[in-house]
Each structure stands twice: as C-alpha cells, then as structure tokens.
Amino acid sequence: MFQRLLCSLSVLSLSITAAHAAEPVPLDTPRLTGIDNFRDVAGTDTAYTTTHNGTMRSGVFYRSNALTPSAADLVTLNGLGIKTIYDLRTPSEIAATPDTMITGAAYRNIDIIGSTTSGSNITDISFNSAAQAVAMMEETNRAFVSDAGMRGQFGQLFNELASVDAAQLFHCTAGKDRTGWTAAVLQSIAGVDDATIMANYLATNDYTAARVAATLKALPPAMAAIYEPLLGVQASYLQAGLDQVAAEYGSMDNYLKQGLGLSQETLYVLRGKLVEYNSLPGQAGLIGNAAAGAEMLRQLQNTELSGTYSAYNYYLQSAIDAGTLGGVESQVGGQVHADAASYLLRQNAMIEQAAAPFASGTDLKVGQYRLWSTALASYLGTDGSAHAESSNEHSQGLMVGITQRFSEQLSARGGFGYSKGSVGGAGGEADTDFTFLNLGARYGFTSLERGLFVDANASAGYVDYDSQRDLGGGLGTAKGDTHGNLTGATLALGYRMPLNGVILEPSLGFRVSHLDLKGFQEEGSELALDVDSLQQTRRSAVANLDVSFAPVTMGAWQLVPGVRVGYERALGDQQVDSEGRLLGLDIEQRAAFDNRDQFSGGVNLMANLGSLSVGAEVGASGGGDSHGFNGGLKASYAF
C-alpha cells in the first residue's frame, strides 16, 4: 500500500531575474475524471515564467498518477501527441494497476525504488503515528538524492526525456512523490523560482482532494489520522529533498551533473524543450542587421533545432547563461551577401576608370587605333554603422582593349577583362570572379579635340560567386556558391577645353548597373541559409573632371601628368539588401556600404615614347562611412 502512495518531491532554488516579464500564457490542460492528478509540467492555470525572461512551454511534459482513464479521458489523451510513457512504479504496483496505453505511445518502465535500488525496502517501514508517516515521506525524498540506485534510475529517466522529440508523460501511482520530484527537477532546470515550484508541488492536494477525502472517509478515524500524510503532500517533503541536495552537492546543478551523471548538453536539451525565451541577452538594445539576426536566433527556439542535441541549442542555452549572444547575432543573417552585391553593383565604375585614359581617342589620328592594357587594384573599407558591421573590399584585375578613331568626331573602344574581388564583413567572406566585355564610343559635336561631346559606355559580364561565413558560437561555417551576370551602362555629356598648357574635360552623366545573382543553398552549418536570388539595380548621377597637363620632355620620353576628380550620387534607394531563409524563417540584411554620395580623386602619369605609352595612377575615394584607395599600371601601343 505504501508503494502506491510514493510519487515525488523537491525542487531546486532559483530566483527570477527576467528583465521584462512576459504576458501570462493561459494553459488549457484537460482535467481528466479517471486520472485526477494529470497535468502539464508547464503550470496549472498559466505557464510559469522562468529566469532570463523565459516562459514554460506547454504540451512538452505531462505528469500524472496511474493511467486509469475513462473512455472520454482516453480520447483526450490520444489527442495530445504523447509519444512516450515513463512508468516509474515497481512491478507489483504495475501488476496491481496496469496502465491503459495511449495510442501511438511507447511504454518504458523505469523503476525508481524497485529491486534494482538500495532503497527497495523503503516501503517496508512500519509506523503507528502521523508523525512517523511524515518522517517516512521526508526520508523518501532524501533518498531520491542520497540513494545511489535511485539516482541511477533518475539519471536514466532524464536522459531519455531529453532524447525524445515529442510530448512525453511520466507517472507513478499517486502522481505525487516520484512524479513530483521529477517535475520539480524539470522546473528547476527550466529556471522556475522556488516558491512557484513549491506551489506546483503542493497543487497535488487540490487536484486529488476529492479522491483523498473519499479514501479517508472510508477508513476508521484513528487509521485515517495516521495515513492522511501519505495520501497528500506537505512542503516539508519537498524541503527534505532540497536540503539533501544542498547538504550533499551544494547546488541542484551539482546534483544533476555529479549525482545523476547528466551532461551539460543534456541539461541544455531539457531546458530547450521546457522554455521559450521571450527575448535574448542584449536583444532589446540591438538595431539593424544585428537585431534581425538576434530575432532569428530567438525564433529558432520554435524549430526542430531547439530542445535537441543540436549545435544551435547548445549555443543558445550557453548564450543565455553567459548573458551575451557573442556576436553571432551579427553573423547569422548573411550580411556578407549584401556586401558582395553592393560591391558588384559598383564594378562598372571601376571598369570605366580603368579604360578612361584610352576612352577618348583624342591622341589618335583618323583611322589609327591603339591597343592597350591596364592592371589595377583597389581597396574600400566601410566602418560599422548603426545597421551593419564593418566591411572591406579588395579587388585586382586586368583589362585589355582597343580604341580606334573613325573620324574627326567619332572614336570607339572595346575591351575584355577580369576582376577578382574579395568582400569581407560580419564574419563572412565572399569571392567574386567577374569576367566582362566593355564597349564604348565618344562623339564630338565639332571635333574630339575641342568642344561638346557625348560619351557612351556599356559592359556585361559573368560573375562566379563563392562565400563562407564563420558563425561563431560553435555553429560551424556556412559555405555557398552561385553565379550570375552583371550589366551596366553610362551616358555622359562633357566639354573639352584646351587652355594654355592644360586641357580641362568636365562631364556629367547617368550610370545604371544591374546585378542578377542566382539564389543558392549554403552548407556546412545547422544555420546555413537558403539565400534568395539577388536582382538589384543601382542608378546614379556622375560628375567627373579630367585635367591633363602639357607634356614634359625627359630625354626621348614625354611625360604627361593628369588629375581626375569624380563625384557620384546614388538616385532612389541607395541601400542594398540580401534576403535568406532558414527553417521557414525569413531574414533580411543590409550592406555596410550605403553611401548616397561618393567622392574620388587621383593622379596619373603617362610616359610616351613614340607609339609606346606606359603609365600609372593612384587615387583615393571616400564618402559617408567609406574610405579607400586604388592604383593601376597601364601600357598601350598605337598603330
């Protein structure tokens, strides 16, 4: 009889430290007529709150007394999605009252106080007073902590509870002692405060009041007085277990790890199943890309990665304990893809700059042409702003082409080139290999040497794209690759003014670039993104001033110095975004470079020896949070 009365106890001491209390979440756990102590571990009327602004999840773990449901109860139980039942009773208890099985649920018997434990004789204790009954119940709960055999059984139970990714139910006979201790430990793992855990433990007296009253009424008054402490629970029962935890292990965490042999990972899996955090550490103070990343990390709590033995679950629970997301919030969203797209959309300006010394054809006679090549390298860094992490861009390339003058007023050019770019930002790096064809023409309304002119330039090319993102936090590296194309065109109106020893060439124009990069799936991490295709257009107004000075003779060579100053203003929305998805969650990231205005300047020097020309240029650019430099080497030969 005593075995049928043993069912659970105690809890661990935790304080509520949530910065922002969540709104109460009502619970609709059904009350069953044939199983009066059936309830959700998450709470009674509302879901319990936990430390770190968490809320207990309902429908994860159920607790109960022996499964003796009515027909209506069984229909209700069958609809709860319970996949595993843990029967904590001894074989004799099970034989006396077998469980009625729930459809689709596996059955496991983990005999907490049975013949496999040194506490197997605990039910043979005799007593003849209520005080002795109370003492026995308190000793039972101490044994949950001190008895090696019982600890082994509890350790097995919690490991199995962690391993199943579905609703589970555990029970003993009365659903109060072995079951009560199990529920209390789970709630303490979740971070429920002591007072709430105790109140939940004592709720057994409310749930089973009618049955206990009927049982006591059927007993002789003297016997009822003795046995009454066995039918319900008292705070001292739970406290006895808690005190034993403090005496033997110093803390509940030590009891769980040293006493029950649970790993930190298993405790994190259980906590992930039990709790949803309404906000993550530091999330309230984040904006921009980091805020979007933190929100995705928070929402991932409700996916298959949470409450399982996943890298994400371990990372998140560790971050909760550490009080910091460790920078992962800035890396998880894939900002580097937006940075790379922004970089590519600005490549047409680089192509035009590379071809600029050979664009006009003014140094050629009618019918003459010039073969030329230019090698260049550049760097641009964008400081972190409110919405994005810092980024940097490195590029190097080579372009070869031909310029021909067809008449006094018309010249045309064509070139073929390759540019290798490397873009870094927010823990990621993207490599862009861009192979392109460039065509252009200039028409002077009076002549190419003087007066008003119009200049047109167009380019198109193929982009090969590879990326990798180190997510940090033990989440691995997400890698991906794709391809696409980049096109662009510029139309400018200028005026060429030869003055005394100087030629000024101001121009105003309009540039448009369009990137079409195919979507792709990253690999290598649980948080690898399904990156959407990037189809974006950048439009801008451009102004340039080219100044070339009179040649300086040095032996057989003629040196021609020059200066180029430029300004570009983005039209419309200058921001570049990338979008991706992970387990049904959408995330958008903005590129670090979002300057509307960009200034550039540089000096160049060409050395001419007859038809041969070689030279170099260096320059710098800046605007907003961006700053960079570039340089190039050039060579040509006129025929």
HELIX and SHEET records of a PDB file:
HELIX    1   1 GLN A    3  LEU A    5  5                                   3    
HELIX    2   2 ALA A   71  ASN A   78  1                                   8    
HELIX    3   3 PRO A   91  ALA A   96  1                                   6    
HELIX    4   4 ILE A  122  ASP A  124  5                                   3    
HELIX    5   5 ALA A  130  SER A  146  1                                  17    
HELIX    6   6 ALA A  148  SER A  163  1                                  16    
HELIX    7   7 ARG A  178  ALA A  190  1                                  13    
HELIX    8   8 ASP A  194  LEU A  202  1                                   9    
HELIX    9   9 THR A  204  TYR A  207  1                                   4    
HELIX   10  10 ALA A  209  ALA A  218  1                                  10    
HELIX   11  11 PRO A  221  LEU A  231  1                                  11    
HELIX   12  12 ALA A  235  TYR A  249  1                                  15    
HELIX   13  13 MET A  252  ASN A  254  1                                   3    
HELIX   14  14 TYR A  255  GLY A  259  3                                   5    
HELIX   15  15 GLN A  264  LEU A  274  1                                  11    
HELIX   16  16 GLN A  283  GLY A  285  5                                   3    
HELIX   17  17 GLY A  288  GLN A  299  1                                  12    
HELIX   18  18 LEU A  300  ASN A  302  5                                   3    
HELIX   19  19 ALA A  311  ALA A  322  1                                  12    
HELIX   20  20 VAL A  328  GLN A  331  1                                   4    
HELIX   21  21 GLN A  335  LEU A  345  1                                  11    
HELIX   22  22 GLN A  347  ALA A  355  1                                   9    
HELIX   23  23 ALA A  356  PHE A  358  5                                   3    
SHEET    1   A 5 ARG A  39  ASP A  40  0                                        
SHEET    2   A 5 PHE A  61  SER A  64 -1                                        
SHEET    3   A 5 ALA A 167  HIS A 171  1                                        
SHEET    4   A 5 ILE A  82  ASP A  87  1                                        
SHEET    5   A 5 ALA A 106  ASN A 109  1                                        
SHEET    1   B 3 THR A  49  THR A  50  0                                        
SHEET    2   B 3 GLY A  54  MET A  56 -1                                        
SHEET    3   B 3 VAL A 275  TYR A 277 -1                                        
SHEET    1   C13 VAL A 552  MET A 554  0                                        
SHEET    2   C13 TRP A 557  LEU A 571 -1                                        
SHEET    3   C13 LEU A 534  PHE A 549 -1                                        
SHEET    4   C13 VAL A 502  LEU A 517 -1                                        
SHEET    5   C13 THR A 477  PRO A 498 -1                                        
SHEET    6   C13 GLY A 451  ASP A 470 -1                                        
SHEET    7   C13 GLY A 428  GLY A 444 -1                                        
SHEET    8   C13 LEU A 410  GLY A 425 -1                                        
SHEET    9   C13 SER A 391  ARG A 405 -1                                        
SHEET   10   C13 TYR A 369  THR A 382 -1                                        
SHEET   11   C13 SER A 626  ALA A 638 -1                                        
SHEET   12   C13 LEU A 612  GLY A 623 -1                                        
SHEET   13   C13 ASP A 597  LEU A 609 -1                                        
SHEET    1   D 4 PHE A 520  GLN A 521  0                                        
SHEET    2   D 4 ASP A 530  VAL A 531 -1                                        
SHEET    3   D 4 ASP A 577  LEU A 582 -1                                        
SHEET    4   D 4 LEU A 585  ARG A 590 -1                                        
END                                                                             
